[in-house]
Amino acid sequence: MPWFKKTKSPIAQAPATAVRVPEGLWIKCPSCTQVIYNKDLQVSVQVCPKCAHHFRMTAVERLRSLFDGPWDEHDAGLSSTDPLAFTDTKPYRDRLRAGQAATGLLDAVIVGTGTLDGMPVVIAAMEYGFIGGSMGVVVGEKITRAIERGLAARTPVIVVSCSGGARMMEGALSLMQMAKVSAALARLDRAGVPYVSVLTDPTTGGVTASFAMLGDLNIAEPKALIGFAGPRVIEQTIRQKLPEGFQRSEFLLAHGMIDIIIDRRELKATIARALRFMHAPA
C-alpha cells in the first residue's frame, strides 16, 4: 500500500480584482518577431526599431507624418453612388458601407493642404483599409482635384499610393480614372509644378499603370510590392518561376523603374530636400 495519498485540489483562480494588461499595448513584428510597445511604434512612424520592417499606415497617419501640423481637408464629402448597381458575392453598396464603417472615410483617399518643412503642399494619401485602397470614380476625382488645386496655386503635389488597383465594381468607369488623373498630371508637368509619387506596400494594378509611376520623383518604401499583375498571375501566364524579390522595391530600383528607396523615418526630410531642389515658389 502506498505511503502517500494523492489529493485533488482545485486550480487556484486569480481574484476578480487582479490587474489585467489592456489589449493593444504591444504588437509583434511579422519580420523579426520582436514585441514592440505600440507607443514606441508610433514614435518610429510604424517602423520596427529592430529590423526596420515597415508596417502599413492609415491615410490619416500618412498625412500626420508628412504635414508639419494641422492640415485642411478637401472634398471629404464625395462618395460613390454605385453607378453600375454592381452585385457579385456581395452588393457593392454593402462593401461601401463596410469600408466607411471600418475607416470613417467615404472613400479610399484623403486630400489635404498644409505645409511640409515649411513649404505649402497638396498631399493625397490612399487608404488601403477601404476596399483595398481601390481606385473608383471618387478616388480619381479627388486626386484630379488635388492636382488641379496644386496647379492653380503652383504648389507641389504629393500622392502616397497604397492600392490594389482599379475598383472592378465600377467597371470601365474606374479604368477611366487612369487617363483622367494622368491628363491632369500632364498639365501640372507643363506648368513646371513638381509632383512626387510615394509608392508603398502594396501599389498595384491601374494605380501603378498610371499616376503612381508618373512622378518627377518616384520614391518607394523598402520591400514594397509594386507592379501591375500579381506575381502568381504572371507565373501562371508565362509558366515560369519569377526571380527572387520580383516586384519588390529593391528589384524595381535595380531595373530602373523607380528613382529611390527611402526608409519612412527619412521620407519627410527627403521630400523636403527634393522639393527645394525642384521648385522655386512663384
Secondary structure, 3 states (H helix, E strand, C coil): CCCCCCCCCCCCCCCCCCCCCCCCCEEECCCCCCEEEHHHHHHCCCECCCCCCECCCCHHHHHHHHCCCCCEEECCCCCCCCCCCCECCCEHHHHHHHHHHHHCCCCCEEEEEEEECCEEEEEEEECCCCHHHCECHHHHHHHHHHHHHHHHHCCCEEEEEEECCECHHHHHHHHHHHHHHHHHHHHHHHCCCCEEEEEEEEECHHHHCCHHHCCCEEEECCCCEECCCCHHHHHHHHCCCCCCCCCEHHHHHHCCCCCEECCHHHHHHHHHHHHHHHCCCC
